[in-house]
Amino acid sequence: MSSSKLSSPVTFLLIFALVFQTCFGANPLYHFCSSSQNFKANSPYESNLKTLINSLIYRTPSTGFGVGSVGQYQNEKAYGLALCRGDVSSSECKTCVSDATKEILSRCPYNKGGIIWYDNCMLKYLDTDFFGKIDNTNKFSLLNVRNVSDPAMFNYMTKELLSLLAYRASLSPKMYASGELKIGGESKDIYGLTQCTRDLSSSDCNKCLDDAISQLPNCCDGKEGGRVVAGSCNIRYEIYPFVKA
Ligand SMILES: *[C@@H]1O[C@H](CO)[C@@H](O)[C@H](O)[C@H]1NC(C)=O
């Protein structure tokens, strides 16, 4: 008797946790709504945006990147892209992009543009053609507040690793690279990731990533982990492996 009394709240909690996770998925890292223009309910822009978003959900998972535009006339045409992190499976990618579209549409209702980032993907749309241009507007950074013991050395090694990964990403078809720096001794190894949206040219990808790396002293000086996340590229480093094998 007593065991069944005990088990029911536990079961309830477990089910609650599962339902909660299933309903709400992962939390976004950050989002911006464009401030320029709004659209009206049932307008051509709304219908083009919905078509665009459905096509991104459909097209992105197979390669991890989807880009497109829908509409014919200025003010009605919607441009968008979705990018999944280079190491996620196509099913994780699909889940992430579809969560992202629901979330950004509810956070930016009637905004003509929006951008949202998750661990596994990002989604961006706008009423103007932004393809092939480095997005210098939308960016943020995240850090692990813990300090490393030898910041000067650690910052230097982190920059070396990420610069190499930036170069590799810019030359790879997926515009994605990950790798680690084995430091040895008592120092920690460093794990890094670099990625660009694939509408950029190789040289703009490298430029975008180098700009992001140059932000590290402002956000993440001597910290055990950091990310600079932008509309066209992102970088991340940690002292633990965070990329799926
Ligand atoms: C990290 O170092 C800074 C500057 O020395 C200090 O202010 C901060 O409290 C440290 N943070 C942690 C989590 O120890």
The ligand as a Gaussian input file, in Angstrom:
#p B3LYP/6-31G(d) Opt

LIG

0 1
 C       36.034000      35.792000     -12.555000
 O       37.000000      36.809000     -12.496000
 C       36.464000      38.129000     -12.348000
 C       37.597000      39.134000     -12.480000
 O       38.768000      38.719000     -11.850000
 C       35.730000      38.205000     -11.013000
 O       35.181000      39.491000     -10.840000
 C       34.619000      37.155000     -11.010000
 O       33.954000      37.137000      -9.758000
 C       35.157000      35.768000     -11.316000
 N       34.028000      34.853000     -11.515000
 C       33.939000      33.658000     -10.940000
 C       32.712000      32.874000     -11.244000
 O       34.781000      33.223000     -10.171000

